[in-house]
């Protein structure tokens, strides 16, 4: 079993988070953070959200859903996003496929990098071991194909991903909260 919490955002913003239940076996969790602020970022989120909704409808029709089917839909989604958005707009993000029967988490990381797993009170940053640190963003380059990286998950594992709005939040001394403190708080 899995659970998700999505906090609604107020005002124009550039974050998108949603969990899609594919079937009894699969769920897809998404988090995207659009570059920029205000109306432009909100417009990009609207395009991205619409494309994700369309992708979700296509995946529901797929007779035998698989990781490859999701990979192909993400490829198509990126190409459409490049066509429909302005050149300077793009997003970082993660798309996580949760295989509830086989306890496997597969992650497509679009340059976001902020995903952690908590197991037995230890927190681990989930990273693709062979990845290029300058991973491409979604919506900026056509024909982008990402290879997902996968992890075994166990009952009781907790996953956390967040936008940079949390990591970059500054205190009264203008010090950012930072990813290390997010990991400490998650632990």
Backbone as CSV, one residue per row, in Angstrom:
resi,resn,N_x,N_y,N_z,CA_x,CA_y,CA_z,C_x,C_y,C_z
1,UNK,0.838,-1.180,0.000,0.000,0.000,0.000,0.877,1.235,0.000
2,UNK,0.328,2.291,-0.487,1.065,3.550,-0.476,0.090,4.681,-0.187
3,UNK,0.628,5.773,0.233,-0.180,6.949,0.540,0.521,8.161,-0.064
4,UNK,-0.255,9.166,-0.366,0.331,10.394,-0.901,-0.390,11.590,-0.295
5,UNK,0.334,12.641,-0.105,-0.240,13.891,0.372,0.154,14.975,-0.613
6,UNK,-0.838,15.632,-1.160,-0.591,16.727,-2.083,-1.198,17.978,-1.476
7,UNK,-0.384,18.975,-1.237,-0.853,20.238,-0.665,-1.235,21.177,-1.791
8,UNK,-2.487,21.672,-1.801,-2.847,22.621,-2.865,-2.042,23.912,-2.741
9,UNK,-1.740,24.510,-3.866,-0.971,25.743,-3.891,-1.918,26.929,-4.030
10,UNK,-1.516,28.077,-3.486,-2.348,29.271,-3.552,-1.715,30.267,-4.507
11,UNK,-2.531,30.860,-5.351,-2.038,31.869,-6.280,-1.290,31.239,-7.436
12,UNK,-0.860,32.063,-8.394,-0.114,31.523,-9.524,1.200,30.934,-9.036
13,UNK,1.484,29.756,-9.468,2.723,29.113,-9.034,3.242,28.171,-10.080
14,UNK,4.427,27.645,-9.827,5.084,26.805,-10.799,5.299,25.380,-10.354
15,UNK,4.521,24.887,-9.410,4.680,23.515,-8.937,3.468,22.678,-9.312
16,UNK,3.730,21.418,-9.642,2.659,20.485,-9.977,2.966,19.161,-9.293
17,UNK,2.012,18.633,-8.538,2.187,17.337,-7.879,0.884,16.562,-7.966
18,UNK,0.990,15.302,-8.362,-0.215,14.468,-8.456,0.193,13.000,-8.482
19,UNK,-0.681,12.161,-7.922,-0.504,10.715,-7.969,-1.612,10.143,-8.848
20,UNK,-1.221,9.294,-9.786,-2.168,8.648,-10.697,-2.193,7.157,-10.391
21,UNK,-3.360,6.617,-10.083,-3.525,5.177,-9.913,-3.769,4.586,-11.298
22,UNK,-2.861,3.746,-11.767,-3.016,3.132,-13.081,-3.962,1.939,-12.976
23,UNK,-3.660,1.045,-12.059,-4.482,-0.149,-11.820,-4.110,-0.687,-10.444
24,UNK,-4.498,-1.929,-10.149,-4.195,-2.500,-8.836,-2.706,-2.695,-8.600
25,UNK,-1.957,-2.756,-9.675,-0.523,-3.021,-9.550,0.331,-1.760,-9.562
26,UNK,-0.036,-0.761,-10.393,0.842,0.381,-10.616,0.212,1.707,-10.191
27,UNK,1.067,2.585,-9.694,0.717,3.987,-9.456,1.888,4.824,-9.947
28,UNK,1.584,6.031,-10.406,2.603,6.957,-10.872,2.477,8.236,-10.057
29,UNK,3.578,8.623,-9.413,3.616,9.871,-8.652,4.461,10.874,-9.426
30,UNK,3.965,12.094,-9.543,4.674,13.126,-10.296,4.874,14.368,-9.437
31,UNK,6.006,15.002,-9.616,6.265,16.316,-9.025,7.106,17.092,-10.027
32,UNK,6.602,18.242,-10.448,7.344,19.107,-11.361,7.411,20.506,-10.786
33,UNK,8.542,21.142,-10.989,8.787,22.503,-10.527,9.240,23.313,-11.738
34,UNK,8.368,24.201,-12.203,8.638,25.003,-13.389,9.587,26.137,-13.024
35,UNK,10.527,26.440,-13.929,11.425,27.571,-13.700,10.604,28.854,-13.725
36,UNK,11.040,29.825,-12.981,10.361,31.112,-12.994,9.243,31.212,-11.972
37,UNK,8.566,32.331,-11.989,7.508,32.637,-11.025,6.321,33.265,-11.747
38,UNK,5.245,33.402,-11.016,4.108,34.169,-11.481,3.311,33.530,-12.602
39,UNK,2.729,34.376,-13.433,1.785,33.946,-14.458,2.443,33.039,-15.503
40,UNK,3.689,33.345,-15.909,4.366,32.496,-16.897,4.541,31.074,-16.364
41,UNK,4.975,30.957,-15.118,5.151,29.630,-14.520,3.806,28.936,-14.367
42,UNK,2.773,29.687,-13.985,1.441,29.095,-13.846,0.917,28.604,-15.195
43,UNK,1.188,29.350,-16.264,0.763,28.922,-17.601,1.482,27.635,-17.990
44,UNK,2.767,27.547,-17.703,3.532,26.336,-18.006,2.987,25.152,-17.212
45,UNK,2.634,25.372,-15.947,2.056,24.309,-15.119,0.726,23.855,-15.710
46,UNK,-0.063,24.780,-16.244,-1.337,24.412,-16.869,-1.114,23.519,-18.082
47,UNK,-0.138,23.870,-18.910,0.174,23.048,-20.080,0.668,21.680,-19.623
48,UNK,1.601,21.673,-18.685,2.157,20.421,-18.178,1.069,19.554,-17.551
49,UNK,0.206,20.152,-16.734,-0.884,19.408,-16.099,-1.853,18.821,-17.114
50,UNK,-2.168,19.588,-18.151,-3.059,19.098,-19.200,-2.429,17.924,-19.938
51,UNK,-1.139,18.049,-20.260,-0.448,16.952,-20.946,-0.360,15.707,-20.059
52,UNK,-0.108,15.901,-18.766,-0.068,14.752,-17.847,-1.437,14.086,-17.749
53,UNK,-2.503,14.884,-17.722,-3.857,14.326,-17.682,-4.127,13.505,-18.945
54,UNK,-3.708,14.019,-20.092,-3.866,13.299,-21.357,-3.047,12.009,-21.331
55,UNK,-1.824,12.094,-20.822,-0.974,10.904,-20.704,-1.652,9.855,-19.829
56,UNK,-2.222,10.297,-18.724,-2.928,9.403,-17.803,-4.064,8.674,-18.510
57,UNK,-4.820,9.392,-19.333,-5.911,8.782,-20.099,-5.372,7.741,-21.079
58,UNK,-4.251,8.049,-21.727,-3.634,7.095,-22.655,-3.148,5.852,-21.922
59,UNK,-2.550,6.053,-20.753,-2.046,4.908,-19.987,-3.182,4.012,-19.504
60,UNK,-4.332,4.607,-19.191,-5.489,3.809,-18.775,-5.978,2.902,-19.897
61,UNK,-5.818,3.345,-21.148,-6.266,2.564,-22.297,-5.276,1.455,-22.654
62,UNK,-4.035,1.594,-22.182,-2.973,0.655,-22.553,-3.324,-0.743,-22.044
63,UNK,-3.404,-1.751,-22.920,-3.849,-3.086,-22.504,-2.913,-3.748,-21.495
64,UNK,-1.635,-3.519,-21.619,-0.698,-4.118,-20.667,0.312,-3.048,-20.266
65,UNK,-0.011,-2.315,-19.231,0.841,-1.230,-18.770,2.196,-1.795,-18.340
66,UNK,3.263,-1.010,-18.617,4.611,-1.418,-18.229,5.471,-0.180,-18.054
67,UNK,6.656,-0.402,-17.556,7.623,0.680,-17.431,7.931,1.273,-18.802
68,UNK,8.037,0.431,-19.809,8.307,0.881,-21.180,7.167,1.769,-21.697
69,UNK,5.923,1.400,-21.389,4.775,2.222,-21.807,4.861,3.609,-21.178
70,UNK,5.214,3.680,-19.900,5.362,4.976,-19.234,6.513,5.756,-19.857
71,UNK,7.619,5.094,-20.116,8.772,5.749,-20.745,8.382,6.359,-22.087
72,UNK,7.638,5.631,-22.894,7.195,6.140,-24.190,6.248,7.318,-24.046
73,UNK,5.344,7.268,-23.081,4.413,8.388,-22.865,5.154,9.630,-22.380
74,UNK,6.162,9.454,-21.533,6.950,10.599,-21.068,7.743,11.219,-22.219
75,UNK,8.219,10.386,-23.116,8.909,10.871,-24.313,7.957,11.750,-25.136
76,UNK,6.747,11.254,-25.362,5.742,12.019,-26.117,5.351,13.296,-25.376
77,UNK,5.176,13.199,-24.061,4.802,14.359,-23.248,5.853,15.458,-23.383
78,UNK,7.134,15.099,-23.271,8.195,16.088,-23.396,8.150,16.771,-24.758
79,UNK,7.997,15.998,-25.833,7.973,16.593,-27.174,6.799,17.551,-27.334
80,UNK,5.651,17.205,-26.795,4.495,18.110,-26.860,4.736,19.366,-26.027
81,UNK,5.346,19.193,-24.869,5.631,20.338,-24.006,6.591,21.312,-24.695
82,UNK,7.590,20.791,-25.391,8.524,21.648,-26.141,7.760,22.463,-27.182
83,UNK,6.806,21.829,-27.877,6.044,22.523,-28.922,5.084,23.566,-28.352
84,UNK,4.502,23.299,-27.180,3.427,24.140,-26.652,3.884,25.231,-25.691
85,UNK,5.128,25.198,-25.257,5.575,26.193,-24.281,6.624,27.113,-24.894
86,UNK,6.837,28.251,-24.260,7.831,29.191,-24.767,9.236,28.638,-24.537
87,UNK,10.178,29.110,-25.325,11.532,28.559,-25.329,12.228,28.632,-23.979
88,UNK,11.988,29.680,-23.223,12.715,29.836,-21.965,12.064,29.092,-20.792
89,UNK,10.944,28.441,-21.036,10.242,27.742,-19.951,10.563,26.250,-19.988
90,UNK,10.807,25.695,-18.823,11.074,24.268,-18.666,10.785,23.906,-17.219
91,UNK,10.927,22.652,-16.889,10.668,22.218,-15.517,11.662,21.143,-15.111
92,UNK,11.970,21.124,-13.826,12.652,19.982,-13.245,11.557,19.110,-12.647
93,UNK,11.870,17.882,-12.358,10.839,17.054,-11.750,11.237,15.600,-11.647
94,UNK,10.356,14.865,-11.022,10.510,13.418,-10.921,9.178,12.765,-11.245
95,UNK,9.270,11.637,-11.918,8.115,10.781,-12.161,8.500,9.429,-11.580
96,UNK,7.694,8.950,-10.636,7.994,7.698,-9.944,6.922,6.668,-10.270
97,UNK,7.354,5.539,-10.787,6.447,4.420,-11.021,6.566,3.484,-9.831
98,UNK,5.449,3.218,-9.188,5.421,2.327,-8.034,4.754,1.032,-8.459
99,UNK,5.533,-0.050,-8.452,5.014,-1.391,-8.729,4.667,-1.988,-7.375
100,UNK,3.376,-1.967,-7.046,2.912,-2.361,-5.717,2.987,-3.859,-5.482
101,UNK,2.977,-4.657,-6.526,3.053,-6.111,-6.366,4.480,-6.599,-6.190
102,UNK,5.405,-6.018,-6.942,6.794,-6.469,-6.898,7.689,-5.598,-6.023
103,UNK,7.106,-4.560,-5.406,7.847,-3.661,-4.517,9.074,-3.058,-5.208
104,UNK,8.822,-2.423,-6.352,9.887,-1.762,-7.091,9.462,-0.316,-7.350
105,UNK,10.375,0.594,-7.103,10.183,2.008,-7.407,11.118,2.347,-8.555
106,UNK,10.562,2.840,-9.665,11.366,3.284,-10.806,11.225,4.790,-10.922
107,UNK,12.346,5.486,-11.051,12.371,6.944,-11.011,12.915,7.501,-12.324
108,UNK,12.158,8.442,-12.896,12.623,9.265,-14.008,12.951,10.621,-13.394
109,UNK,14.217,11.003,-13.388,14.635,12.257,-12.752,14.984,13.279,-13.822
110,UNK,14.137,14.301,-13.939,14.343,15.380,-14.907,15.126,16.524,-14.255
111,UNK,16.316,16.193,-13.763,17.193,17.204,-13.185,16.745,17.729,-11.845
112,UNK,15.821,17.046,-11.191,15.285,17.515,-9.918,16.168,17.069,-8.757
113,UNK,16.413,15.767,-8.696,17.344,15.217,-7.724,16.888,15.186,-6.285
114,UNK,15.721,15.713,-5.982,15.286,15.752,-4.584,14.261,14.654,-4.311
115,UNK,14.766,13.453,-4.072,13.906,12.344,-3.699,14.670,11.493,-2.689
116,UNK,14.000,11.219,-1.588,14.612,10.488,-0.495,13.731,9.319,-0.088
117,UNK,14.382,8.280,0.442,13.683,7.112,0.964,14.076,6.956,2.427
118,UNK,13.070,6.774,3.271,13.325,6.519,4.697,12.972,5.070,4.967
119,UNK,13.962,4.336,5.476,13.775,2.924,5.822,14.444,2.692,7.167
120,UNK,13.673,2.130,8.093,14.227,1.815,9.423,14.938,3.012,10.046
121,UNK,14.316,4.187,9.971,14.835,5.422,10.563,16.166,5.888,9.979
122,UNK,16.486,5.429,8.785,17.645,5.940,8.042,17.136,6.523,6.740
123,UNK,17.684,7.659,6.346,17.249,8.344,5.129,18.341,8.222,4.077
124,UNK,17.926,7.878,2.866,18.845,7.712,1.750,18.386,8.600,0.595
125,UNK,19.310,9.360,0.025,19.004,10.117,-1.192,19.019,9.128,-2.346
126,UNK,17.956,9.117,-3.147,17.877,8.199,-4.275,18.476,8.880,-5.498
127,UNK,19.521,8.281,-6.019,20.221,8.825,-7.172,20.485,7.711,-8.169
128,UNK,20.566,8.095,-9.429,20.950,7.147,-10.457,22.470,7.001,-10.387
129,UNK,22.966,5.799,-10.060,24.403,5.659,-9.846,25.269,6.021,-11.051
130,UNK,24.805,5.832,-12.257,25.631,6.127,-13.424,25.211,7.367,-14.176
131,UNK,24.497,8.267,-13.527,23.915,9.398,-14.264,24.875,10.564,-14.397
132,UNK,24.619,11.344,-15.417,25.311,12.600,-15.641,24.682,13.622,-14.692
133,UNK,25.479,14.357,-13.905,24.894,15.312,-12.963,24.122,16.446,-13.635
134,UNK,24.321,16.675,-14.921,23.598,17.729,-15.624,22.436,17.108,-16.407
135,UNK,21.578,16.401,-15.690,20.439,15.753,-16.344,19.572,16.788,-17.044
136,UNK,19.000,16.416,-18.158,18.166,17.369,-18.898,16.829,17.616,-18.199
137,UNK,16.322,18.810,-18.403,15.031,19.194,-17.863,13.941,18.814,-18.855
138,UNK,12.708,18.780,-18.384,11.589,18.468,-19.267,11.096,19.753,-19.925
139,UNK,10.772,19.645,-21.218,10.200,20.774,-21.937,11.193,21.672,-22.630
140,UNK,12.469,21.289,-22.653,13.472,22.178,-23.244,14.121,21.581,-24.491
141,UNK,14.203,20.252,-24.580,14.869,19.578,-25.694,13.960,18.494,-26.254
142,UNK,13.728,18.525,-27.569,12.929,17.467,-28.185,13.687,16.141,-28.158
143,UNK,12.920,15.063,-28.302,13.459,13.703,-28.394,14.277,13.299,-27.172
144,UNK,13.857,13.769,-26.018,14.523,13.442,-24.762,14.011,12.102,-24.243
145,UNK,14.918,11.173,-24.070,14.585,9.876,-23.475,15.426,9.700,-22.226
146,UNK,14.758,9.478,-21.129,15.462,9.202,-19.881,15.364,7.721,-19.575
147,UNK,16.448,7.172,-19.092,16.415,5.811,-18.590,16.095,5.880,-17.106
148,UNK,15.045,5.196,-16.683,14.727,5.230,-15.263,15.749,4.421,-14.467
149,UNK,15.855,4.742,-13.197,16.635,3.902,-12.299,15.663,3.336,-11.280
150,UNK,15.917,2.110,-10.838,14.949,1.391,-10.006,15.559,0.979,-8.677
151,UNK,14.682,0.896,-7.676,15.057,0.496,-6.326,14.029,-0.495,-5.806
152,UNK,14.498,-1.433,-5.022,13.588,-2.303,-4.280,13.052,-1.504,-3.104
153,UNK,11.765,-1.575,-2.905,11.166,-0.927,-1.744,10.567,-2.007,-0.849
154,UNK,10.315,-1.644,0.396,9.775,-2.589,1.369,8.560,-1.968,2.036
155,UNK,7.661,-2.812,2.543,6.547,-2.263,3.322,7.103,-1.404,4.467
156,UNK,6.502,-0.256,4.666,6.961,0.651,5.709,7.933,1.714,5.226
157,UNK,8.473,1.576,4.002,9.333,2.619,3.450,8.520,3.884,3.238
158,UNK,9.156,5.018,3.446,8.531,6.310,3.176,9.356,7.022,2.113
159,UNK,8.682,7.620,1.147,9.335,8.388,0.098,8.990,9.850,0.269
160,UNK,9.952,10.713,-0.007,9.719,12.147,0.060,10.357,12.797,-1.158
161,UNK,9.603,13.631,-1.805,10.142,14.520,-2.819,9.465,15.869,-2.595
162,UNK,10.168,16.944,-2.901,9.607,18.275,-2.673,10.170,19.215,-3.727
163,UNK,9.532,20.356,-3.866,10.046,21.355,-4.798,11.150,22.149,-4.105
164,UNK,11.867,22.949,-4.875,12.935,23.742,-4.279,12.388,24.859,-3.387
165,UNK,11.071,25.074,-3.417,10.464,26.053,-2.521,10.724,25.729,-1.064
166,UNK,10.842,24.457,-0.744,11.161,24.051,0.629,12.663,24.147,0.864
167,UNK,13.449,23.594,-0.030,14.905,23.554,0.130,15.491,24.970,0.148
168,UNK,14.945,25.869,-0.673,15.490,27.221,-0.780,14.825,28.227,0.158
169,UNK,13.908,27.781,0.997,13.266,28.678,1.957,14.325,29.243,2.901
170,UNK,14.353,30.562,3.064,15.378,31.208,3.897,14.812,31.590,5.261
171,UNK,15.675,31.531,6.260,15.283,31.977,7.596,15.563,33.475,7.738
172,UNK,15.431,33.999,8.963,15.613,35.439,9.166,17.055,35.889,8.899
173,UNK,18.021,34.969,8.890,19.411,35.294,8.566,19.714,35.078,7.079
174,UNK,18.666,34.802,6.296,18.778,34.548,4.850,19.590,33.296,4.529
175,UNK,19.572,32.335,5.454,20.209,31.041,5.219,19.141,30.090,4.687
176,UNK,19.466,29.401,3.593,18.497,28.467,3.024,18.363,27.226,3.907
177,UNK,17.163,26.653,3.863,16.901,25.439,4.641,17.824,24.308,4.187
178,UNK,17.923,24.077,2.885,18.889,23.141,2.321,18.461,21.685,2.352
179,UNK,19.008,20.892,1.441,18.639,19.482,1.349,19.068,18.651,2.558
180,UNK,20.173,19.011,3.189,20.627,18.251,4.357,19.611,18.376,5.484
181,UNK,19.093,19.573,5.700,18.100,19.761,6.763,16.776,19.095,6.412
182,UNK,16.427,19.039,5.114,15.237,18.295,4.715,15.406,16.835,5.088
183,UNK,16.584,16.272,4.782,16.846,14.865,5.135,16.782,14.659,6.638
184,UNK,17.354,15.586,7.419,17.316,15.465,8.876,15.885,15.522,9.399
185,UNK,15.090,16.421,8.861,13.691,16.538,9.291,12.910,15.276,8.900
186,UNK,13.190,14.742,7.729,12.513,13.525,7.254,12.874,12.340,8.125
187,UNK,14.128,12.302,8.601,14.541,11.195,9.466,13.818,11.294,10.791
